[in-house]
Each structure stands twice: as C-alpha cells, then as structure tokens.
Amino acid sequence: MNEHLELGKINTLKVERRENQGVYLESNDGKEVLLPFKYTEGLEIGSQIKVFLYTDSEDRLVATTDVPYAYLDSFYLFDVIDSIKEGVFLDWGLDKDLFFPLNLQKETLRVGDKTLAYVAYDDRTHRLVATHKYSKYLDNQTQKLKNHQEVKCIVARETPMGFSVIVEDKYEGMIFKNEVFEELDIGDKRTAYIKNKRDDGKLDISLRKIGGDTSSDKDKILNYLKANANKMPINTKSDAELILKEFSMSKKMFKKALNALKDAGKIEIKENGTFLNQ
C-alpha cells in the first residue's frame, strides 16, 4: 500500500469509509482521497484497490480506476480534442482531459492534431499538464547505462541529423539518418540499443543489436526467397537503393547476411541473382 498519495501515478490504497458521493481511500500516512461512486461497485471496507490520482475540474485530488494513456513523467502521442484561448485539451483516456497550456507548446496545436507531449506537474497551478518543453525533466546522468544495453525508445522529432528519441522516458538520444533503414514516425515506439554515451549526457542509439548476429536479416532474406519462387534478381553486387527498398537494410548488412546464408549452404549466389537451395 502507498505510504503517500502520489499525483499522476497508480496508487494502492485502502478502502476506509463509504459516503454518499463515493468511498474514501487512505494511504499509509493517513491521507484520504475520494473515489467517486461510479467506480465503487463491489468494494468492501478494509480492502485494497489500485487507482490513478489526478485533479478534478475544481482542482481537488480525486481517484479513478480508469487507466490513463500516460502517467506523470512519461511521453505519449496524444490526440488534440478541444481548444480554448489559453491552450488545448488532449485525450488521455480519463473523464477529465489533459490540459496543454499555450505557453508550453512549441508549435500551435489545433483540434484533430496529434502531438507527442510529456506529462508534467505544474508548480504554479498544482495540476498535471502536457508540455513540449521537456528537456529540463530529462536526465543527463547516464553512468548506470551501458553501451549495447537494450532500451525502449519513442521517436520525438526528425532533425537534419536523423531522429531524436526519448530513451526509457528519461534520457535523450539520437538515431542518425544513415543508420535508419525503416520508416519512422513521430510517436513510434521501438526496442533499440545504446551505441554510445556522449559527454553531454545524450545517447547515440541504434535500432539494431550492436555486434549481434544476422539472424533477423537472414530470416528476412529467406522469407523473401520463399515468397518469390525461391529466387530473386538481387545479390551482393546489387544497387544499395534497391536493397534498402526491398529489405530495409544497408548493403553492408545485406552482404553480411547473404554470405552467412551461403556459408551455411542455404543459398547459391550467382551473377543473375540469388537462389534458395532445395
């Protein structure tokens, strides 16, 4: 059970007492929060329940059993569903929409837009808000991370260098353009790998396992051959753009996987293409 009430997060609380408007839940330190009547069916006094805590339209702390799309200190690709002079409202899966103040937007948002935003705590209003200005919330202390470590990333924006990504909701990273062999969109989530930890606390990220084997590339080639009558007019001498288009990999990666399949006796490479051994 939670020791304190934690805004913007999942809390495990004890059902303390029932009132007309719902039940009051209690944390270990004796603080209480209301769980509205619509969420209380089947609850027994003294039982424990997992709830998300946020503020209602009157800025009172309130609990819900609904699960939002994003918690405090996390990112999500939100839909903009309403707009007022002071900002816009985002759908985050709860009855009360998430407010995105105009002064925290890096580009003007309109109803119908999708936007990648960070859920933050506003010290001035004591509310949860969305923001594009998330750099100050990220961590540049990467000592505990290791090169080649597997991480979860979300694509934040495209830059002239490549794609800026958020790593584990905490760190800023970059996937360089010459290492992207698949289509990436803002908000896409990927399993990736730390290629290098930079002195400024940012991370160079690879979508491919560092120093790993070519198993996934070999499978992709074999599946392509099987789907095309066990042959293809592509070999190690083929144009890099054709290889990228058909296999979403660089020519270097393709040649490595193709030669590994040849060495294993699974294919034959000829001047006019590649053939699957029967």
ChimeraX attribute file (.defattr): number of C-alpha atoms within 10 A of each C-alpha:
attribute: neighborCount
match mode: 1-to-1
recipient: residues
	/A:1	13
	/A:2	15
	/A:3	14
	/A:4	16
	/A:5	23
	/A:6	16
	/A:7	20
	/A:8	20
	/A:9	17
	/A:10	22
	/A:11	21
	/A:12	21
	/A:13	26
	/A:14	21
	/A:15	23
	/A:16	18
	/A:17	15
	/A:18	17
	/A:19	11
	/A:20	7
	/A:21	11
	/A:22	16
	/A:23	23
	/A:24	21
	/A:25	27
	/A:26	24
	/A:27	20
	/A:28	14
	/A:29	10
	/A:30	11
	/A:31	13
	/A:32	21
	/A:33	19
	/A:34	21
	/A:35	24
	/A:36	17
	/A:37	13
	/A:38	10
	/A:39	15
	/A:40	15
	/A:41	8
	/A:42	5
	/A:43	13
	/A:44	15
	/A:45	13
	/A:46	13
	/A:47	11
	/A:48	17
	/A:49	16
	/A:50	17
	/A:51	20
	/A:52	22
	/A:53	24
	/A:54	22
	/A:55	16
	/A:56	14
	/A:57	8
	/A:58	6
	/A:59	11
	/A:60	12
	/A:61	18
	/A:62	19
	/A:63	25
	/A:64	20
	/A:65	17
	/A:66	14
	/A:67	16
	/A:68	17
	/A:69	14
	/A:70	18
	/A:71	21
	/A:72	18
	/A:73	18
	/A:74	18
	/A:75	25
	/A:76	22
	/A:77	21
	/A:78	22
	/A:79	17
	/A:80	22
	/A:81	16
	/A:82	16
	/A:83	15
	/A:84	10
	/A:85	7
	/A:86	10
	/A:87	17
	/A:88	22
	/A:89	23
	/A:90	25
	/A:91	18
	/A:92	20
	/A:93	14
	/A:94	15
	/A:95	11
	/A:96	14
	/A:97	18
	/A:98	22
	/A:99	22
	/A:100	24
	/A:101	17
	/A:102	16
	/A:103	13
	/A:104	16
	/A:105	17
	/A:106	10
	/A:107	10
	/A:108	11
	/A:109	18
	/A:110	17
	/A:111	13
	/A:112	11
	/A:113	12
	/A:114	17
	/A:115	21
	/A:116	19
	/A:117	24
	/A:118	25
	/A:119	22
	/A:120	21
	/A:121	17
	/A:122	12
	/A:123	8
	/A:124	6
	/A:125	9
	/A:126	11
	/A:127	20
	/A:128	21
	/A:129	21
	/A:130	29
	/A:131	23
	/A:132	20
	/A:133	14
	/A:134	17
	/A:135	12
	/A:136	7
	/A:137	14
	/A:138	16
	/A:139	13
	/A:140	17
	/A:141	13
	/A:142	16
	/A:143	8
	/A:144	5
	/A:145	13
	/A:146	13
	/A:147	14
	/A:148	18
	/A:149	14
	/A:150	19
	/A:151	16
	/A:152	14
	/A:153	25
	/A:154	25
	/A:155	22
	/A:156	26
	/A:157	16
	/A:158	16
	/A:159	12
	/A:160	7
	/A:161	11
	/A:162	15
	/A:163	22
	/A:164	22
	/A:165	27
	/A:166	24
	/A:167	26
	/A:168	13
	/A:169	18
	/A:170	19
	/A:171	19
	/A:172	21
	/A:173	26
	/A:174	24
	/A:175	23
	/A:176	16
	/A:177	13
	/A:178	9
	/A:179	14
	/A:180	18
	/A:181	15
	/A:182	12
	/A:183	7
	/A:184	14
	/A:185	13
	/A:186	17
	/A:187	21
	/A:188	15
	/A:189	17
	/A:190	15
	/A:191	14
	/A:192	21
	/A:193	23
	/A:194	24
	/A:195	22
	/A:196	16
	/A:197	17
	/A:198	12
	/A:199	10
	/A:200	9
	/A:201	15
	/A:202	20
	/A:203	26
	/A:204	18
	/A:205	29
	/A:206	22
	/A:207	19
	/A:208	19
	/A:209	16
	/A:210	16
	/A:211	7
	/A:212	8
	/A:213	12
	/A:214	18
	/A:215	11
	/A:216	11
	/A:217	19
	/A:218	19
	/A:219	13
	/A:220	16
	/A:221	20
	/A:222	20
	/A:223	12
	/A:224	16
	/A:225	17
	/A:226	13
	/A:227	11
	/A:228	10
	/A:229	10
	/A:230	16
	/A:231	20
	/A:232	18
	/A:233	11
	/A:234	18
	/A:235	21
	/A:236	20
	/A:237	11
	/A:238	15
	/A:239	11
	/A:240	14
	/A:241	13
	/A:242	14
	/A:243	20
	/A:244	16
	/A:245	12
	/A:246	12
	/A:247	17
	/A:248	18
	/A:249	20
	/A:250	19
	/A:251	20
	/A:252	12
	/A:253	14
	/A:254	23
	/A:255	18
	/A:256	17
	/A:257	22
	/A:258	24
	/A:259	17
	/A:260	17
	/A:261	21
	/A:262	17
	/A:263	11
	/A:264	9
	/A:265	11
	/A:266	14
	/A:267	21
	/A:268	17
	/A:269	18
	/A:270	12
	/A:271	11
	/A:272	13
	/A:273	15
	/A:274	21
	/A:275	22
	/A:276	19
	/A:277	11
	/A:278	6
